[in-house]
Amino acid sequence: MRTIIKGREPGSLTQHRCTPYASYENYDDKDTLRASLVTEQRGLCCYCLSRIRIQPMKIEHWHSQDKYPAEQLDYGNLLGACLGNEGQPRKHQHCDTRKGNSDLSRNPANPMHRVADLIRFKPDGRIVSDDEAFNDELTNVLNLNEAFLKNNRRATLDAFKEALLKRGNLTRITLENWLRRWNGESHAGELEPFCEVIVYWLRKRLACR
């Protein structure tokens, strides 16, 4: 999970919200909405950071439609999520598919919630938080330590560390350049899947220098 900087909502969503009896269900321009979400999330799922495309993906309501109907067309409440092993047993589901109508204490699209600052990554690929409630949500509500996700994070970090070893002794400037690249500061467009595990590792290494 990383902080998402929301952009301008699609004009069709603005117009639809102003029509009588407007709801999410009768909003008929969802592909444009999906495209906006994918672009501002730089091609990554709002929760697990795996790759998403306009199709297939899910439009996630951070506050669920059932419990918070007044927010069903609030762009700040809308996120792009992966399919999260939809159709598989619950123990293998993750992200929006696992979350359902459950509440989360942190919204990655709210900068005040500082989701990236509250997350740590273990060498085995696990994602954890020192905030007890948030840690429970990561593990049990979103199931972000499902084996597939954990293995992908570990593999991403291991491959990156192996590539660095081949480069020999690395200067602080080199590591800072890598950090800007993986954090998306040095380029526009899509980020690499599971990029935050690399960002976390680089920040820790730089802090020790």
Backbone as a ProteinNet text record, in pm:
[ID]
protein_1_A
[PRIMARY]
MRTIIKGREPGSLTQHRCTPYASYENYDDKDTLRASLVTEQRGLCCYCLSRIRIQPMKIEHWHSQDKYPAEQLDYGNLLGACLGNEGQPRKHQHCDTRKGNSDLSRNPANPMHRVADLIRFKPDGRIVSDDEAFNDELTNVLNLNEAFLKNNRRATLDAFKEALLKRGNLTRITLENWLRRWNGESHAGELEPFCEVIVYWLRKRLACR
[TERTIARY]
85	0	89	51.1	123.5	23	66.8	-23.2	-60.5	-187.5	-239.5	-275.4	-223.3	-256.7	-373	-489.3	-607.6	-600.4	-642.3	-649.8	-792.1	-817.9	-952.5	-1043.9	-1163.5	-1256.4	-1305.6	-1347.8	-1402	-1523.6	-1532.8	-1645.6	-1778.7	-1780.4	-1905.3	-1954.2	-1860.5	-1899.6	-1959	-1897.5	-1949	-2090.4	-2109.5	-2241.7	-2344.2	-2304.6	-2397.9	-2444.1	-2352.3	-2385.3	-2492.2	-2500.8	-2596.7	-2733.8	-2747.3	-2875.3	-2967	-3097.1	-3191.6	-3173.7	-3183.4	-3175.2	-3041.5	-2936.6	-2804.9	-2755	-2700.2	-2638.1	-2517.9	-2438	-2324.2	-2373.4	-2479.5	-2530.4	-2577.1	-2637.2	-2685.9	-2586.9	-2464.6	-2356.7	-2301.9	-2313.6	-2284	-2150.5	-2063.7	-1933.2	-1819.8	-1836	-1738.9	-1601.8	-1594.3	-1463.2	-1377.7	-1441.7	-1367.9	-1320.7	-1405.8	-1367.3	-1251	-1256.9	-1146.8	-1015.9	-1023.5	-903.4	-841.8	-925.7	-876.2	-807.8	-868.5	-812.7	-679.9	-673.6	-549	-437.5	-469.2	-368.2	-315.3	-403.4	-356	-289.9	-322.3	-256.1	-135.2	-106.2	12.7	19.8	-98.5	-106.1	-102.1	-122.5	-110.7	-239.1	-267.8	-381.2	-364.5	-473.6	-468.2	-420.6	-432.1	-395.7	-268.9	-267.8	-153.3	-41.8	-68.6	28.4	65.7	-22	-2.1	-53.2	-20.6	-58.3	-209.1	-266	-405.4	-413.9	-513.3	-546.3	-693.7	-735.4	-875	-968	-929	-1000.2	-896.4	-907.2	-1007.8	-955.2	-1042.7	-1010.2	-1142	-1132	-1251.4	-1247.4	-1362.8	-1374.2	-1411.6	-1319.3	-1334.1	-1394.3	-1493.5	-1545.4	-1479.4	-1388.3	-1319	-1421.4	-1516.8	-1636.4	-1740.4	-1786.3	-1873.8	-2005.4	-2061.4	-2189.1	-2301.6	-2298.3	-2407	-2411.7	-2294.8	-2289.9	-2282.9	-2232.1	-2214.8	-2269.7	-2399.8	-2456.4	-2433.3	-2418.7	-2397.7	-2262.2	-2170.2	-2035.3	-2015	-2121.9	-2105.3	-2053.5	-2074.3	-2025.4	-1920	-1865.5	-1759.6	-1627.4	-1566.3	-1443.3	-1331.2	-1326	-1224.1	-1242.7	-1361	-1391.6	-1370.5	-1338.2	-1325.9	-1180.4	-1148.5	-1012.2	-1014.2	-900.1	-887	-820.1	-881.9	-829	-818.1	-730	-716.1	-836.2	-842.6	-954.5	-944.1	-825.2	-808.9	-849	-817.3	-852.7	-1003.4	-1079.1	-1224.5	-1265.5	-1358.3	-1404.5	-1329.3	-1216.5	-1138.2	-1188.1	-1148.1	-1185.6	-1142.8	-1219	-1194.6	-1050.5	-990.5	-854.5	-752.1	-785.7	-694.9	-734.1	-847.6	-890.3	-814.8	-802	-734.3	-789	-744.9	-783.6	-935.5	-996.3	-1139.1	-1225.6	-1185.4	-1263.3	-1274.7	-1167.5	-1168.2	-1237.5	-1214.1	-1263.8	-1415.8	-1480.1	-1625.7	-1674.9	-1764.8	-1821.7	-1748.8	-1636.7	-1561.8	-1504.1	-1485.9	-1426.8	-1275.7	-1207.1	-1063.7	-1039	-939.2	-909.2	-827.3	-763.7	-675.1	-714.3	-722.9	-751.7	-624	-571.8	-447.9	-460	-583.1	-603.2	-618	-601.8	-605.7	-464.8	-396	-257.3	-243.6	-349.3	-343.9	-332.4	-367.5	-362.4	-222.3	-133.7	8.6	29.1	-37.3	-29.4	113.5	190.2	325.9	415.5	391.4	474	443.3	327.5	284.2	315.7	372.4	395	542.7	569.6	704.3	698.5	810	818.1	926.4	892.2	985.8	1062.9	1183	1261	1188.3	1093.3	1020.2	902.4	885.2	778.7	653.7	649.1	531.4	523	399.7	372.8	313.6	367	322.4	316.3	251.6	245.8	254	319.8	325.2	194.1	108.2	-24.7	-109.5	-148.4	-213.3	-340	-424.7	-550.4	-524.3	-432.6	-400.9	-335.1	-249.9	-185.3	-289.9	-390.8	-497.9	-573.5	-594.3	-664	-581.7	-451.9	-364.4	-367.9	-368.2	-359.7	-493.9	-595.8	-722.1	-833	-834.5	-937.6	-896.3	-774.1	-725.5	-648.4	-602.7	-525.8	-403.7	-330.1	-214.7	-93.4	-103.8	3.4	-36	-131.6	-163.9	-37	-16.9	110.5	155.5	62.6	98.1	158.2	96.4	145	277.3	284.9	408.2	525.5	503.6	609.8	650.6	554.5	587.5	668.4	634.7	713.2	854.8	868.2	1001.8	1083.4	1021.2	1091.3	1134.2	1048.7	1082.5	1203.4	1204.8	1317.1	1443.7	1433	1551.3	1614.5	1531.2	1583.4	1653.5	1596.7	1657.4	1791.4	1797	1921.1	2028.6	1989.2	2085.1	2142.3	2055.5	2102.3	2199.4	2173.8	2264.4	2399.4	2400.4	2526.1	2617.7	2559.7	2639.2	2703.9	2649.1	2703	2818.2	2841.3	2950.8	2917.4	3017.4	3000.9	2914.1	2807.2	2712.7	2724.6	2726.6	2733.9	2595.2	2594.2	2466.1	2385.1	2451.5	2381	2313.3	2382.8	2324.9	2199.5	2207.5	2091.6	1976.1	2007.3	1902.9	1836.5	1914.8	1858.3	1764.5	1805.8	1719.6	1589.7	1601.8	1483.5	1386.1	1436.7	1349.2	1281.5	1355.6	1299.4	1188.2	1213.5	1113.5	994.9	1019.5	912.3	833.9	879.4	807.5	834.8	939.8	970.4	1049.2	1116.6	1204.4	1139.9	1015.6	948.1	797.8	727.2	581	538.8	412	362.7	361.6	354.8	336.6	457	426.7	528.7	539.8	649.6	668.5	579.3	519.2	440.2	522.5	459.8	520	638.5	633.7	745.3	775.5	674.4	696.7	793.4	804.7	900.8	1043.6	1067.8	1200.2	1221.9	1119.3	1128.2	1160.5	1092.6	1116.5	1259.5	1306.7	1442.9	1547.9	1528.7	1625	1627.8	1513.1	1509.7	1580.1	1561.7	1630.8	1781.5	1825.1	1969.8	2029.3	1957.9	2008.9	2013.6	1918.9	1916.7	2034.4	2093.4	2207.6	2340.5	2338.7	2464.3	2497.3
-118.5	0	124.1	223.3	348.7	462.5	584	698.5	728.5	746.8	777.6	925.5	993.6	1134.7	1141.2	1175.7	1179.6	1297.1	1271.7	1376.2	1427.8	1494.4	1546.8	1432.1	1431	1323.8	1337.4	1227.5	1235.7	1327.8	1404.4	1496	1423.7	1301.8	1225.3	1190.4	1170	1140.6	1264.8	1379.3	1506.2	1531.8	1512.8	1536	1437.2	1313.2	1210	1236.8	1280.2	1305.1	1413.8	1500.3	1611.6	1575.7	1454.2	1415.6	1354.9	1366.5	1307.4	1155.9	1105.2	962.2	899.1	981.2	929.5	828	719.4	619.3	561.4	484.9	419.9	318.3	248.1	143.8	200.2	320	372.3	469.4	472.2	547.7	459.8	504.9	418.5	446.3	522.7	553.2	500.1	378.1	322.8	297.3	275.4	255.4	382	497.8	623.8	638.8	602	605.2	510.8	390.3	294.8	352	414.3	471.1	578.8	662.8	767.2	705.9	602.2	538.4	470	400.3	333.6	435.3	546.9	649.3	710.6	752.1	818.3	720.2	591.7	491.2	431.6	482.9	447.2	297.3	242.5	104.2	0.8	42.7	-51.5	-57.5	-175.7	-194.1	-105.8	-48.2	44.3	-21.3	-153.2	-221.8	-306.7	-403.2	-494.9	-447.4	-351.4	-295.3	-392	-487.8	-568	-487.5	-532.9	-459.9	-464.2	-350.7	-345.7	-278.6	-319.1	-257.7	-216.9	-138.8	-95.5	-216.8	-321	-448.6	-560.1	-652.4	-652.7	-581.2	-517.6	-457.7	-430.8	-392.4	-361.6	-215.1	-152.3	-18.1	-35.2	-0.9	-21.6	101.8	77.9	183.6	165.9	257.3	245.4	237	327.1	312.8	242.9	128.1	46	116.3	78.7	136.9	101	-21.2	-65.4	15	42.6	109.6	261.3	310.4	455.2	496.9	484.7	514.3	658.3	751.7	891.9	912.4	817.2	831.2	746.9	687.7	594.4	660.6	793.6	865.7	969.9	958.8	1049.7	999.5	1078.8	1033.7	1002.4	1073.1	1045.3	911.2	852.4	722.4	608	641.8	541.8	511.7	382.9	337	224.8	199.8	88.3	-29.4	-146.1	-264.5	-382.1	-475.2	-597.9	-688.9	-800.6	-892.8	-970.7	-974	-1031.6	-1177	-1258.7	-1401.1	-1423.1	-1338.5	-1350.8	-1490.5	-1553	-1686.2	-1797.1	-1763.2	-1861.7	-1869	-1971.7	-1977.3	-1850.3	-1812.1	-1687.4	-1674.8	-1783.5	-1777.4	-1733.1	-1744.3	-1701.6	-1566.7	-1511.3	-1382.5	-1269.5	-1157.1	-1041.3	-912.6	-801.7	-667.4	-649.3	-583.4	-551.8	-677	-782.8	-905.8	-962.5	-958.8	-1007	-907.4	-780.8	-675.4	-667.7	-676.3	-666.8	-536.9	-546.1	-427.8	-388.6	-452.9	-420.2	-279.5	-218.1	-84.6	-93.3	6.6	23.4	157	162.1	286.3	382.5	330.7	413.6	403.8	520.3	528.8	569.2	484.5	521.5	649.6	691.3	814.8	936.7	920.5	1033.6	1056.7	1161.8	1185.3	1197.5	1239.9	1254.7	1119.8	1013.1	880.6	818.1	873	834.6	682.8	614.8	468.8	418.4	484.4	437.9	447.7	546.9	564.5	459.8	397.4	302.4	157.5	136.1	-0.2	-36.3	-161	-216.6	-348.2	-383.1	-508.5	-596.9	-721.7	-819.6	-884.3	-939.6	-1004.4	-1118.5	-1182	-1293.2	-1246.8	-1114.9	-1060.7	-1019.8	-1043.6	-1003.5	-851.7	-801.4	-660.2	-646.7	-555.4	-539.8	-391.8	-362.7	-226.1	-230.6	-131	-120.1	-69.6	-12.5	27.1	-100.6	-138.3	-268.2	-284.7	-183.3	-192.7	-202.5	-120.5	-122	-254.6	-306.5	-434.4	-545.6	-541.7	-640.9	-628.2	-505.8	-484.2	-535.3	-508.4	-556.4	-708.1	-773.3	-919	-987.2	-940.7	-1013.1	-955.5	-823.3	-763.2	-767.6	-726.6	-724.2	-850.6	-926.1	-1049.8	-1024.9	-918.7	-882.8	-972	-1063.6	-1161.5	-1298.2	-1300	-1421.4	-1468.2	-1598.4	-1655.3	-1599.7	-1583.9	-1533.9	-1394.2	-1307.4	-1169.8	-1165.8	-1239.5	-1242.7	-1292.6	-1397	-1452	-1354.7	-1281.5	-1183.8	-1067.6	-1022.5	-915	-961.1	-1081.6	-1133.2	-1149	-1201.1	-1220.5	-1087.4	-986	-852.8	-796.3	-806.9	-755.8	-836.3	-967.9	-1051.8	-1022.5	-1004.8	-975.7	-840.3	-742.7	-610.1	-614	-681.2	-690.5	-765.7	-867.3	-941.6	-852.6	-770.3	-678.3	-576	-528.2	-432.5	-494.6	-619	-686.5	-693.6	-712.1	-720.8	-587.5	-479.1	-346.9	-309.9	-390.3	-363.2	-255.3	-182.3	-79.4	35.4	66.5	168.1	293.7	407.2	533.7	574.4	668.2	718.8	782.1	852.7	917.1	812.9	701.6	595.2	538.1	513.9	461.2	561.6	689.3	791.7	797	777.2	774.2	654.6	541	422.9	448.2	513.9	543	631.4	734.4	822.3	745.9	653	574.4	482.4	407.4	312.7	383.3	503.2	580.6	663.1	660.6	729.8	877.6	925.6	1068.7	1108.7	1013	1046.4	1023.3	975.9	950	952	970.1	963	824.2	795.9	668.3	560.3	436.6	324.1	298.1	248.9	203.1	51.9	-0.2	-144.7	-207	-323.4	-390.6	-414.3	-399	-421.3	-327.7	-209.1	-115	-71.1	-67.9	-14.9	-98.3	-227	-308.5	-264.3	-221.3	-170.2	-32.2	52.1	186.1	175.6	85.4	66.7	21.5	-76.6	-128.9	-21	57.3	163.1	272	308.5	410	361.5	236.2	181.1	180.3	141.9	137.6	277.7	374.6	511.3	569.8	532.1	582.7	534.2	421.7	365.7	423.3	506.3	561.1	696.5
0	0	0	-78.3	-84.9	-93.5	-63.5	-69.7	-214.6	-238.7	-372	-378	-477.9	-499	-597.6	-545.9	-631.6	-729.2	-851.8	-952.4	-966.4	-1076.2	-1101.3	-1144.2	-1089.9	-1123.7	-1267.3	-1329	-1465.4	-1470.8	-1577.7	-1592.1	-1591.5	-1645	-1648.8	-1509	-1415.4	-1277.6	-1212.2	-1237.6	-1184.3	-1233.6	-1362.8	-1422.3	-1368.6	-1358.5	-1312.2	-1169.2	-1086.4	-945.8	-931.9	-1030.7	-1025.5	-1082.9	-1135.5	-1193.9	-1087.6	-1105.7	-1009	-997.9	-877.1	-848.2	-889.9	-889.1	-928.2	-825.7	-875.5	-790	-863.3	-791.6	-856.7	-958.9	-927.7	-1016.2	-1149.7	-1150.9	-1279.2	-1345.4	-1295.3	-1362	-1474.1	-1599.1	-1713.5	-1781.5	-1716.5	-1778	-1689.4	-1642.8	-1547.5	-1609.9	-1740.9	-1802.9	-1795.1	-1810.1	-1794.2	-1650.3	-1556.9	-1416.1	-1390.2	-1444.5	-1428	-1482.5	-1598.7	-1659.6	-1570.4	-1510.5	-1420.6	-1298.1	-1242.2	-1123.2	-1154.7	-1266.1	-1304.8	-1325.4	-1389.3	-1417	-1288.5	-1198.4	-1076.7	-979.8	-989.5	-906.4	-976.6	-1092.9	-1170.4	-1197.9	-1228.7	-1272.7	-1163.7	-1037.4	-925.8	-843.9	-792.5	-702.5	-579.2	-533.8	-420.8	-291.9	-281	-157.3	-170.8	-260.3	-266.6	-358.8	-445.8	-540.5	-651.8	-681.5	-801.4	-921.3	-1041.7	-1162.7	-1185.8	-1221.7	-1265.4	-1401.5	-1478.5	-1606.2	-1602.1	-1700.3	-1705.2	-1705.1	-1774.7	-1771.1	-1762.7	-1666.1	-1559.4	-1434.7	-1361.9	-1233.3	-1161	-1034.5	-956.5	-915	-913.6	-857.8	-711	-625.5	-482.2	-414.7	-330.2	-243.6	-107.7	-71.8	57.3	170.3	171.5	254.1	167.2	210.3	126.9	93.7	-20.6	-63.1	33.4	85	173.7	303.3	359.4	488.9	477.8	363.7	345.5	208.7	185.3	53.2	7.8	100	62	-5.7	10.2	-46.5	-172	-223.8	-335.8	-462.7	-476.5	-594.2	-558	-437.7	-392	-448	-534.4	-602.1	-502.7	-393.1	-292.3	-225.4	-239.6	-180.6	-279.3	-404.3	-509.4	-540.9	-546.9	-571.1	-674.2	-734	-827.4	-759.1	-767.3	-700	-796.5	-762.6	-840.1	-812.6	-880.2	-861.2	-730.6	-671.7	-538.2	-525.1	-627.9	-626.6	-610.4	-677.4	-674.9	-721	-649.5	-683.6	-613.3	-549	-474.8	-330.3	-254	-111.9	-39.4	61.6	132	183.2	225.7	280.5	176.1	48.8	-58.4	-118	-78.2	-130.2	-61.7	-132	-73.5	-133.6	-77.9	-122.7	-115	-213	-206.1	-198.9	-270.3	-269.9	-129.3	-53.6	84.1	178.6	154.5	243.9	247.2	132.2	129.2	189.7	286.9	351.9	479.9	507.9	629.6	620.7	736.1	742.2	758.7	705.5	724.9	793.9	878.3	950	865	760.3	677.4	530.9	467.6	324.8	251.8	161.1	91.4	9.2	-21.6	-98.3	-9.7	120.7	213.5	267.2	220	264.3	415.8	483.6	628.2	699.9	631.3	692.9	688.4	606.7	604.7	599.6	508.9	506.6	485.9	399.3	371.9	495.1	578.5	699.3	806	797.6	900.5	864.8	748.3	698.6	700.7	739.8	732.8	655.9	592.6	518.6	579.2	603.1	655.9	540.5	568.5	461.2	391.6	461.9	400.3	316.4	303.5	219.7	294.2	425.4	501.7	514.4	519.4	543.1	682.6	763.3	901.6	936.2	1049.9	1100.9	1252.3	1310.8	1456.1	1513.7	1427.7	1469.5	1476.3	1596	1616	1533.2	1532.5	1457.6	1307.4	1257.6	1115.2	1076.2	1162.2	1135.5	1122	1207.5	1199.2	1067.8	1021.6	895.3	776.8	779.4	672.2	662.2	778.8	782.6	764.5	836.1	840.9	752.7	734.3	649.8	502.3	473	334.9	296	395.2	372.1	283.1	313.1	230.6	254.5	350	368.4	313.8	223.4	150.3	78.2	69.6	23.4	-111.6	-206	-338.7	-330.6	-251.3	-238.2	-162.8	-55.2	23.5	-60.8	-138.8	-223.5	-332.7	-388.1	-492	-436.4	-315.1	-254.3	-226	-171.9	-142.8	-270.7	-375.5	-502.2	-562.6	-551.2	-602.9	-530.8	-398.4	-320.4	-347.4	-351.9	-374.7	-510.5	-612.6	-746.4	-749.3	-680.1	-676.1	-603	-490.4	-413.6	-491.9	-564.8	-647.1	-757.5	-817.6	-921.9	-864.5	-742.6	-679.4	-649	-605.7	-573.7	-695.2	-811	-933.8	-968.9	-912.6	-941.4	-848.8	-747.2	-655.3	-553.4	-511	-408.2	-461.9	-389.6	-436	-350.7	-416.3	-344.4	-294.7	-203.3	-153.4	-265.5	-355.8	-466.8	-555	-578.3	-660	-594.8	-463.6	-391.6	-392.2	-379.8	-382.9	-519.8	-624.7	-759.1	-776.6	-721.2	-726.6	-649.7	-537	-456.7	-533.8	-598.8	-677.7	-790.5	-848.9	-959.5	-910.6	-804.4	-755.4	-689.2	-638.4	-575.8	-677.3	-801.9	-907.8	-917.6	-849.6	-853.3	-976.7	-1039.9	-1152	-1287.9	-1287.9	-1414.6	-1394.6	-1504.6	-1502.2	-1548.3	-1537.7	-1586.7	-1480.1	-1526.1	-1436	-1346.1	-1226.7	-1133.9	-1143	-1091.3	-1089.5	-981.9	-1009.9	-906.4	-779.7	-665.9	-534.1	-508	-568.3	-559.6	-416	-329.7	-195.1	-113.6	-142.7	-68.7	-99.8	-222.2	-260.3	-199.5	-204.2	-144.7	4	72.8	216.8	242.1	165.5	183.9	156.8	50.7	17.6	125.6	176.1	280.8	406.9	439.6	556.6	536.5	419.2	390.6	391.8	335.6	334.4	475.4	558.8	696.3	778.6	735.5	808.8	763.1	661.2	606.6	670.4
[MASK]
+++++++++++++++++++++++++++++++++++++++++++++++++++++++++++++++++++++++++++++++++++++++++++++++++++++++++++++++++++++++++++++++++++++++++++++++++++++++++++++++++++++++++++++++++++++++++++++++++++++++++++++++++

